[in-house]
Amino acid sequence: MTETHAALAPSRARELFRAGTAAPTAGWCLGRTQANMISVPADWAADVARFAELNPAPCPVLEQTAPGARTSVLAPGADLATDLPRYRVWHDGRWQEHSDVTAHWREDLVTFLIGCSFTFESALLEAGIPLRHVAEGRNVAMYRTARPCVPAGRLHGPMVVSMRPIPRHLVAAARAITARMPSVHGAPVAVGEPGERSSAELGIADLGRPDFGDPAVIGPDDVPVFWACGVTPQSALMASRPPFAITHSPGHMFVTDRFDRDYLVPEKG
């Protein structure tokens, strides 16, 4: 990741993605909101909406579009079929990667844009909390857990979490900062022990082998901190096997024009 990417305007980032740039978006356009995407046929939209309602930590909905729409109120002028760096096209729970899904788009697709933890990373960095995957230009580590989501209609599956190694003395600050942003997953759902390489609480046997994204190096004084993740709907697609869907590729988000501060809850008192 370069400072140039961090300082880019969202419209310029989307232009690069539309032209074929494919990279994880952690650290891109710092200060601007990023979103997960899931597009499903209209007859599945009620199930997705209810699933998100029942599982607000991993699935905080920022926007739901009309059927067939490729536009977003979060980024006027953007095209949801071309302006993400990588997509997945799903058939019966299996997926293939694409850089453009124009040829796969359907007029009955309803899109849900879901809050992303990359949004609160600018606040963490501003507070002096290091994020290795941002510094190294890598994807964040994400894991399917043993925690089942509350099922909704035909959708079911385990929660996905993202993990960031946080120096022990900064964990409380990271928790407090992210708790003020519930629309982008909020406070951690689990906190490990210094140097821990697994999570019995979440049913993750080896933190060195994420299900999505890149492995994270955990130092002896680092604490693995886990946040609910917007890849959870993709876990539900794997488990529930709807006939068709389109999503972002994990870590390759929709960069919007909104500011991170738009989703910051005022401090109490």
Stockholm file with secondary structure:
# STOCKHOLM 1.0

chainA/1-269         MTETHAALAPSRARELFRAGTAAPTAGWCLGRTQANMISVPADWAADVARFAELNPAPCPVLEQTAPGARTSVLAPGADLATDLPRYRVWHDGRWQEHSDVTAHWREDLVTFLIGCSFTFESALLEAGIPLRHVAEGRNVAMYRTARPCVPAGRLHGPMVVSMRPIPRHLVAAARAITARMPSVHGAPVAVGEPGERSSAELGIADLGRPDFGDPAVIGPDDVPVFWACGVTPQSALMASRPPFAITHSPGHMFVTDRFDRDYLVPEKG
#=GR chainA/1-269 SS CCHHHHHCCHHHHHHHHHTTCCCCCTTTTTTEEEEEEEEEEHHHHHHHHHHHHHCTTTCCEEEECCTTCCCCTTSTTCCTTTSSSCEEEEETTEEEEESCCGGGCCTTEEEEEEECTHHHHHHHHHTTCCCHHHHTTCCCEEEEEEEECCCBTTBCCEEEEEEEEEEGGGHHHHHHHHHTCGGGTCSCSEECCTTCCCBTTTTBSCTTSCSBSCCCCCCTTEEEEEEECTTHHHHHHHHHCCSCEEEECTTCCEEEEEEGGGGCCCCCC
#=GC SS_cons         CCHHHHHCCHHHHHHHHHTTCCCCCTTTTTTEEEEEEEEEEHHHHHHHHHHHHHCTTTCCEEEECCTTCCCCTTSTTCCTTTSSSCEEEEETTEEEEESCCGGGCCTTEEEEEEECTHHHHHHHHHTTCCCHHHHTTCCCEEEEEEEECCCBTTBCCEEEEEEEEEEGGGHHHHHHHHHTCGGGTCSCSEECCTTCCCBTTTTBSCTTSCSBSCCCCCCTTEEEEEEECTTHHHHHHHHHCCSCEEEECTTCCEEEEEEGGGGCCCCCC
//
